[in-house]
Amino acid sequence: MTDEIKYEYKTVRTVRGTDRLVISKMQKDGWELVEQAQGRLRSTLNFRRPKKPQPWLLIGTAAAVLVILAIIIGAASALSDGGEKKGESEKATTAASEKPSATSTPTAAKSAATEVITPQNNPEFAALLKANPCDKANLDFANRHKGQTVAFDGSIVNMAPHGDYDTRYDFLLGPGDEGPNTGVGPAFKYEDVNVFDLKLTGKKIPTTVGAGDKFRFAAEVGEFNTAQCLFFLNPVSTETR
């Protein structure tokens, strides 16, 4: 029984149409698909993979080493404490006088944060709009630009009620004009929003929206879910085109 394989399990919910990409990503990370349940708009994927054995001997040895180091560092700190306190005041004065001026930094940071990222002014974003939905470029971009605003021409790939709500939805967006047939670019998602949250603008504002509709999306960058290959955004404005 000591050689019995122990597994860890993970359940992933996906939007229909992204199952194959998610399964491929999970399998590369060592997960095995054990069950797939398909709903009308979403799929539930259950995975498992063998648990890695815990190196208890190494952990115990490392803990012992850390305890010894803590004792040595504590003793050294106690011996040198008197000498350090003597020069504390002088060092503080010197550090204050040598600190560089940062009067222009807040202005520069604010300017970078408020600039809207578009495919025209940001080559990284232009390349992302042509990348695979599960490509690592999605995670890199989300980490670097979280909280900033992006704008791009796109269309609604899918629109489904959020949970049991009748007026709140999950929107799956894609770059370009292909709607449900979108085959390239990130799987952008607005989660748990109503139509008013889209902040529709333009010459002719529609009374309803749905899959296939084309817009100029402006949105705040959120998280990228590597398991589902979904790039979360928060709507800022949605312009008809």
N, C-alpha and C positions, 0 to 999 in steps of 0.2 A: 504493500500500500504506500510505501515511502516514495515510490516512483510514479504515483498517480499524478496526472497532469491537472493542474489547477488553472482555471480561466478567469479573466476579467471580462466584463460585458459592457457594451455601450449601445444605446438606442439613439438613432438619428432620424429626425423628421425632415423630409425634403418636399419641395414643390415638384409636382409632376413634371417630368421633362429633364430634371437634373439628376435622376437616380443613377444613371450610368456613370456620370462624372464623379459623383460622391462615392460610389462603390469602388471605382478605380483608385481614387485618392486613399480611401481607407485600407484597401488591400496593399498599397505601397507601404503603408505604415504598419503592416503586419496583422491587420484585422481580417477575420474570416466571416463572410456573410452567412448567417444561419437561418434567417427568416426575413421575408419581404412581404409586407401587407400593403396593398394599393387601395387608396380611397379615390373619391371622385376628383379631388384637387390636390391631395397630398399623399405621400407614401411614408410608411414607417419601416425603417431598416434596422434589424437587430444584428449586431456583430459580436464576435468574441475573439480573444487571442490568449495564448498561454501567458501566465504570470511569470515574471522574471524572478528567480530565486533571490532571496535577500542575503547579501554577504555579511552575515552577523559577525563573523570573526573580524572582518576588516572594520566594521562599524565600531566594535568594541575596542579594537586597537586604536582607531582614530580618536575615540572619546578619551581614552587614557592619555594619549599624546596631548590633546587639548587641555586636559586638567593640569598636566605637568607644565605646559607652556604658560597657563594662566598663573600658576604659582610663581614661576620665574619672573614673568612680566610684573606681577604685583610687587615682588620683592625689589626689583629694579626701580619701579616707580616710587616706592617708599624711600629708597636711598637717595634718589635724585630730586625728590619733591622740594627739599629746602632750597637747592640751588636754582630750580626753575622759578619758584615764587619770587626770588630776589630780583630777577630781571623781567618779571611779568609786565610791570608798569611801563618800562622803557620800550619793550617790544610792542606793546599796544599802541604807544605814541608813534613809533616808527611806521607800523603797519597802516595807521590812519593817514599819515602824511604821504605814504607811497601809493595809496589806493588810487587807481586811475579814475578819471572823470567818466561818468556814464550818462551824461545828460542827453546824448543823442540816441542811446539804445532803445528807450521806450518808444520813441517815435518810429524808429526803423522797424521794431517788432510789430507795432500796431499796423504799420503800412503793409507788412508781409501778411499779417493775419487777415486783413480786410480785402486783399486782392482776390478777385474771383478767378479761379483756375479754369482755363478753357483749353481745348485741343490746339488752339491757335497760339496761345502764349506759354504753353507748357508741354514740351516734347514728351516728358514722362507720361502725362495724362493722355496725350495723343496715341502713344504706343499702347497704353493700358486698354483703350477702347477697342483695340484689335486683338487683345490677348485672350487666351483660354480662360473660362470662368474660374478654373481651379489653379491657375498659374500663380506662383509665388509673388509675382509682381503686384497682385491684388493686396496681399498682406503688407508688403513693403510700402505701397502707396498709402494704405489706411493708417499705418503706424506713423508715417512721416507727416501726413496732412490731416489728421483727425481734428475736427472742429472747424476746418476751413471750408470755404464754399467752392463747389465746382459747378460748371454749366456746360451742357451738351445737348445736341439734337438727338432725340430718341423717340421711342414708342413704347406703349404698354404691351408687354408680352403676355401677362396674365393678371386677372383681378378676381379675388376670392374673398368672401366674408371672413372677418377675423373672429375665430371662435364661434359663439352663438349670436353674435351681433348681426343686426340687419342693416345698420348704417355705417359700420366701421369695417375697413377692408385691409387686406394685404395686397400690395401692388408689386409685381415683378416687372422691372423695366430693363430695356436693352438699348444700346446705341443704334442709331440708324432708323430706317423706316419699315423694317420687316415684321414688326409686331410679334405674333406667335411663332413666326418662322425665323426669328433672329438666331443666327448660328455662331456669331463671334462676339467677343467683348464680355465684360463682367455681367454677372446676374445681379443687378442692382435691386434692392428691395426696400419699399416703404412698408413698415409694419404697424398695424393698429392705427390707421388714420381714416378720417372721413373725407368726403369730397371737398369740404370747406378748407381742410388742412392743406390741400394742394395749392391754395391761393392762385386760382386760375386768373390769368390776365390775357390781354390781346384784343384785337378788333372784334372778334366773334367768339364770345365765351359760350361753350356748350352747356346744355342743361344736364346732360349725363355724360359719363366717360366709360370707356370699356377697352377691351383688348383690341389692339390694332391702331388706336388713336395716336396721332403724332403730336409731340410737343417739344418745346425748348425747356428742358428741366434745369432748374437751379436748386442745389441741395447741399446740405451740410454733411461732410464726411463723417461716418460713424465707424463701427467695427467691421472686420471681415471674419466671417465664420469659416474656418478652414475645413471643418467636418462637412458642412453643407454646401460649401463653395458659394456662399451668399455674401454680397457686399452691401451692408446696411447704410442707408442714407436717410436724412431727415429733410422733408420738403421745405424749400424757401419760397419758390414761386414756380408756376407752371404756365408757360406762355403758348398760346395756340399758334400753329404755323401751317 
